[in-house]
Amino acid sequence: MISNMNKYAFMVYHKDYEDFLAQLRDLGVVHVQEVRSTSENTDLQLLLTQRKRIDQVMRDFKKLNDKKDNPELAFARKITKQEGLDLLRTIEELQERRQQLVSTLATLEKEIDYMKIWGDFSYAEVNHLKKVGYKVTFFSTPVSRFEPEWIDAYNAIEINNIQSVSYFITITPEDMVIDIDAERPKMPDMGLSELEANYKQKEDQIEVINKELQDRAVNDYNTLVELDKILQDEYNLSNVKIQTEAQADDKLMVLEGWVPTEQASAMETAVEQGGYYYQPLPVEEGDRIPIQLKNNKFSKLYEPITKMFALPKYTEFDPTPFFAPFFMLFFGLCFGDGGYGLIMFLVCTYFKTKVKPDYKPYLTLFQLFGLSAVVIGILTGSFFGVSLIEVPAFESIKDYFLSTDNLMTLSIILGLVQIVFGKIVAAFQTKAQRGVKHSVASFAWVFVIVALLCAFGLPVLDIHLPETVIIVFYGIAVLGLLVALLYNSPGKNIFMNVGSGLWTTYNTASGLLGDTLSYIRLFAIGLTGSILGGVFNSLAIDMTEGLSIIPRAIFMTLILVFGHSLNFALCTISALVHPLRLTFVEYYKNAEFQGGGKEYTPFKKV
């Protein structure tokens, strides 16, 4: 559900405003209403840039720390903002220097590779020849184009011959014009020995910088965390001041904000005790009310899924508790194997004792997914790819396992149930938003769909109803259709209603068919996972059939571990992606979910 919000205006004398904001931040319950854009504010954009720099350095440090075995990070040091920014600049300069050295190293490596073609010579010798009136010129040309007369004419000396390319030099008087049709390569400024020495020197410098960065990753990581908090607090405070409106010749500061209804009384008492004035305001149409989701322990686990798409608007129903049970069930159907589900449950149970509290809800969610897969896998008779129906020990209960026909039927039924449930939610939401008369047509469509499903669907499931009951269902469907056609737009003339109703009828009929077919994938994806598991079991048996016991055990284990690991990964991806699609596309469409809400972020210290 969505927490109710109260709107307030706070009016404070300008000399007391800093103290008021400090108290408001300590309370930590007021979501400040944004009335001005922050994108053009230079100070705020600078703070954002600084925080991005910190985030980049912290990510680099995290990678360095991840390479170590549980490094013991130093506690955060108490620093001022300027000291923190100086620290950040020092680290960035080290990283920049390292990057420059790495780039230089790459260039030197290319030059060394090239100079190895020419051999190890000293430029001092070349310069000595120049002093006595001779110059050394470097050439390269395809072997087929090398002219022997160059040897006599220009003292050409072939140095190397690699991949049909001839590398040679000429030694000629300095004033002699060299007429040779060959490429004159740009030579490095140093000889091979000097380049290699320079390369080693740069490597040593990089090693020193790497050592310092590794030390700083341990000693300064938490200090950077604190610096980021300082900047975030400064950003939040500056943003609140920007959203404040100065009135009465800048003597009166006016700030508007939202407070959850359940916390409003405590906030009012605290503000009154501080001697500040507040005024409750009526909620106006067009107000962008912040959204705070408030659900029970089960539904709260699914809130991250809701936020992946969008938060609901304040006037909408929170979709989380409505899709949560379906999502867990759909995951189990798509996962398709009880053994895989058991592994997921056990692994998540183990890691719940190891991870930070922030990650435990995610592991709890996957524990539920694993349990759902265990139950569905047992019902369908699939356990690590083994078909339990074919196991002699389960011969007496094999009729209780769900067959493929049962699974397909179950998938369609679950799809219809969620679609109808979504339309019921949409009808009640319309009633809450616009009143009873605007929701009549929505409820009528629910009766039409349910009546027709009972009249036509139950006989397909071999559930036969008395003829009188069938006629009653037809009557309900006809009556509901008339209401939906004639009263879908209250206040408009009958022709507009009929036209709109016919269009709605077409969309509902075609949409219902397409949406229902989407749920068949639940059966197909789950069946694929169990079949693939069985295939890997067969491969492990058949491919090792001619081996002796020990080699066969080894190779069977390798095939089973690799195959089931791959299948487990594929099943996990499929079991997440398709329920997400069914939720965000089929269910949200039928529940008429719009989204676009802004999350409740109270003004408080980090």
Secondary structure, DSSP 8 states (H G I E B T S, - for coil): -B--EEEEEEEEEGGGHHHHHHHHHHH---EE---S-STT-HHHHHHHHHHHHHHHHHHHHHHHHHTSSS----------HHHHHHHHHHHHHHHHHHHHHHHHHHHHHHHHHHHHHH-S--HHHHHHHHHTTEEEEEEEEEGGG--THHHHHH-EEEEEEETTEEEEEEEEETT------SB-----SS-HHHHHHHHHHHHHHHHHHHHHHHHHHHHSHHHHHHHHHHHHHHHHHHHHHHT-EEETTTTEEEEEEEEEHHHHHHHHHHHHHTT-EEEEE---TT----B-B---HHHHTTHHHHHHH-B--TTS--SHHHHHHHHHHHHHHHH--HHHHHHHHHHHHHHTTTS-GGGHHHHHHHHHHHHHHHHHHHHHTEETTEEGGGSGGGGGGGGGS--HHHHHHHHHHHHHHHHHHHHHHHHHHHHHHH-HHHHHHHHHHHHHHHHHIIIIIHHHTT----HHHHHHHHHHHHHHHHHHHHSSSTTS-HHHHHHHHHHHHHHHHHHHHHHHHHTHHHHHHHHHHHHHHHHHHHHHHHTTTTS-HHHHHHHHHHHHHHHHHHHHHHHHHHHHHHHHHIIIIIIHHHTT----B-B-------
